[in-house]
Amino acid sequence: MGQPLDLLPATALDYRMRAQQRLPRFLFDYIDGGANDELTLAANVADFGKIRLKQRVLRDVSRIDTSSTLAAKPVSMPVVLAPIGLAGMMARRAEAQAVRVANAAGLPFTLSTVGICSLAEVQAAAGKPFWFQLYMIRDRIAVKSLLERALAAGCATLVFTVDLPVAGMRHRDTRNGMLTGSLRGKLGKVRQLAARPGWIADVALGGKPHTFGSLAGLVPNASDLNSFKAWIDAQFDPSVTWTDIEWLRANWPGKLLLKGILEVDDALAAAAVGVDGVIVSNHGGRQLDSVASTISKLPAIASAVGERLEVYMDGGVRSGVDVFKAIALGARGVLIGRPWIWAMAGAGASGLQDLLATFKRELEVAMSLTGVSRVSDIRQDLIDS
Ligand SMILES: Cc1cc2nc3c(=O)[nH]c(=O)nc-3n(C[C@H](O)[C@H](O)[C@H](O)COP(=O)(O)O)c2cc1C
């Protein structure tokens, strides 16, 4: 995994290693970890590795076009930056930096409900539409106000996350003393911080304020994972059902995608309530450990609702070759979570820019060597099974 630091970073895993060198351990573990024994986290990645492609030859691949359309907007390749809560704790004003990089690369950026930068700050940095991710909080007036602000900020696509009625058990956070507030935990955190003076100068001091920008006034202190978790436990609404999706549909005029669908029945229910798309996701293995990998769940969902809905997937996408595999198995597009935040935390905006360029090049090469020139030609018959 990764590489010595005197070499240039090339892959998502190289940036992962850089992020590990730059971040205090408790923050690196927060990004990197999954729920419980991290079985699903590992499966998300491992199952991509098991998929074999067919090499096809002599098919004029002199003009490769990776562009596509996602949620009715043109994109340079079918890749979206996934919502990452607390991103602005990993790099200075990370959400504002990332939206600029994504726009320059021709890709959508998704701002998390629990992002550090506010809708307004991201709008100012973006200068054009981005996606907004919503968690349902108990106070529906606050939710309505968030939706209004998202719309006013130019968000045409809303990603509603449905796989977090409660937060998963992330044992790395417990080990780092993140969830107790005990003296031992606090001392451990101080030691971890002392080992990362660069992060302290750049992010802790240079990247203030560390509040949940879009939830200003609602959450006490974003930089403290302990109070963040307490706020989630108190405010995220675990009573949400399909009726709330109908409410959301009625209150959101733009595109609506449900994120966290893993079963065909749920995808069919999503189609029935009139959403525009589903994101096959297990939250990057951070929620229910032991659910199947998302890439293994994708084909059945794509064949059940792919004609009616846009079907996206995320979880374990680490390269442009993985993007190719997901498209071949029925995805309209993929979201990447850890890769973008590793790159941003490890090497800043230029790191993310380089990583996205690498994904695009990897996708182009995979298309060339499988003999397809357009994204719409990437089909299941290119999977060697
Ligand atoms: C550090 C971290 C924070 C996340 N925060 C959110 C969030 O606020 N909202 C959300 O819908 N998903 C969140 N996710 C899940 C991602 O959007 C995405 O589903 C997942 O990262 C995809 O898997 P990957 O990391 O293997 O690409 C988060 C994931 C990580 C790693």
The ligand as an ORCA input file, in Angstrom:
! r2SCAN-3c Opt
* xyz 0 1
  C     -14.697     10.670      6.270
  C     -16.010     10.366      5.603
  C     -17.086     11.203      5.851
  C     -18.314     10.949      5.210
  N     -19.352     11.813      5.411
  C     -20.500     11.621      4.740
  C     -21.561     12.567      4.854
  O     -21.451     13.579      5.545
  N     -22.708     12.318      4.168
  C     -22.856     11.196      3.382
  O     -23.915     11.015      2.786
  N     -21.864     10.312      3.252
  C     -20.695     10.506      3.893
  N     -19.669      9.609      3.722
  C     -19.817      8.492      2.774
  C     -19.337      8.918      1.387
  O     -20.163      9.909      0.843
  C     -19.289      7.739      0.414
  O     -20.507      7.057      0.436
  C     -18.164      6.746      0.726
  O     -17.026      7.423      1.186
  C     -17.825      5.959     -0.528
  O     -16.827      5.026     -0.272
  P     -15.274      5.275     -0.579
  O     -14.759      6.120      0.530
  O     -14.715      3.902     -0.580
  O     -15.167      5.981     -1.921
  C     -18.444      9.836      4.351
  C     -17.359      9.017      4.122
  C     -16.135      9.260      4.730
  C     -14.973      8.373      4.418
*
